[in-house]
Amino acid sequence: MEKQWAKVLTLIKEQVSAANYRTWFAQSLLQEQTAKKLLISVPSAFIKQQLSSKYQELLQSSISQVFGQNINFEITIDSSQENINPPDSLIELDLLNNLPVNTHEHGLNTKHTMKNFVVGLSNNLAYAAAQAVIQNPGLSYNPLFIYGGTGVGKTHLMHGIGNALLQKNPRIKIVYCSSEKFTNDFIQSIQNKRTGEFRGKYRMCDLLLVDDIQFISGRDSTQEEFFHTFNELHTNGSQIILTSDRPPQEMQKLESRLLSRFQGGLMVDIQQPDFDTRVAILRAKGEERGEIVPEEILTLIAEVFPTNARELEGKLLQVIQTAKLSGEELTIDFARKILGKPGISEQKIDYKKVISEINQYFNIKMAEIVGPRRKKELVLPRQLAMYLLYEECKLPYERIGDILGGRDHTTVLHGVEKIRESVNRDREIQRMLIEIKQSLQA
């Protein structure tokens, strides 16, 4: 009976991370065996709850392989430990089991926490989803796909989840990387004939965090490897969190099987922060640096620069440091002098101005660019309009389609990607974009 249970544990050990095996399975014992049922004992109610909620299918499939298809199981608390109170957290469980703390190099930025993540209307849904994942990793939303523009807090939230889970369980195995690093590690593992080591790192973790996942688009071998990595982690109940600058359906050259998996969990977006959130972000950044910044200066920056959190912090730092270096008092007049007029990159461009400049540049009429006609000479102006409306006005594909005569969002997506690819190799397209952008700044 003991040998058969050892075989079951061996099967399980091959399918979960070492940390998960030691925490949830290593102390399990087979107490009784009947013709139809196994009685399995574990040291605490907490372990029983985790096995029942997260590893029911894994246990059943492993038991069926060793004992036969008709054998079920029941988990009970070991009577020798009845007087031990069940642990309230993974940390207490580690102390109870006297297990070593995980020293795995997780790559998290410890400055990004859930406590210093400023919550507002633009990100409250993403924040709520993150809290749910912290409470039930691998169960609530798996994968959690966070998307939004540059500097809106996607990476901060991702690191915040990782740091919160690490605080709950110091032994948790976390891997954080960008999609670029995942790709480079994969290529190096093939060149050095160490694919087993690569897969051991990325597939035997409890939490995988991948930043800017959109960059695996068009990379067939990387997508193949990530597909299998995703599947193994998901099967083992490990939590997966991904960030992107766009939702999965807008990622061109993404394999359909990956698209379905990315959409299989929860997708949440983070928008540009509204005014109140911008003020709160600036206040929090000032407090982090130990600086007392007058509220009127925070309000001025939030009003003049309706941008992302990263740029707001940059403007705040510019004012603070300039005041220190010049010996000036931090006043509203001083801040106005330093900030000056916002440049074109900080101003929200009216989509009507973009359309107007395109029409003037190509000498075409509004009715032509938004109309249904598909004349060859109208293709490039329309695609440039799509690209500028997306990149400069930060409009979603559906809205751009509406502006350009009710075109489908897939048409807009194709137009944006076409120009994006051309910018890297076509000097004529580069010249056109430079000239049109200059006219937008006039």
Secondary structure as UniProt FT lines:
FT   HELIX           2..13
FT   TURN            14..15
FT   HELIX           18..20
FT   HELIX           21..25
FT   TURN            26..27
FT   STRAND          29..33
FT   STRAND          37..42
FT   HELIX           45..54
FT   HELIX           56..67
FT   TURN            69..70
FT   STRAND          72..77
FT   HELIX           79..81
FT   TURN            82..83
FT   HELIX           90..97
FT   TURN            110..111
FT   TURN            115..116
FT   TURN            121..123
FT   HELIX           124..135
FT   TURN            137..139
FT   STRAND          144..148
FT   TURN            150..151
FT   HELIX           154..168
FT   TURN            170..171
FT   STRAND          174..178
FT   HELIX           179..191
FT   TURN            192..193
FT   HELIX           195..203
FT   STRAND          207..211
FT   HELIX           213..216
FT   TURN            217..218
FT   HELIX           220..235
FT   TURN            236..237
FT   STRAND          239..244
FT   HELIX           248..250
FT   TURN            252..253
FT   HELIX           256..262
FT   TURN            263..264
FT   STRAND          266..270
FT   HELIX           275..288
FT   TURN            289..290
FT   HELIX           295..304
FT   HELIX           309..326
FT   HELIX           332..339
FT   TURN            344..346
FT   HELIX           351..362
FT   HELIX           366..370
FT   HELIX           376..391
FT   HELIX           397..403
FT   TURN            404..405
FT   HELIX           409..423
FT   TURN            424..425
FT   HELIX           427..441
//
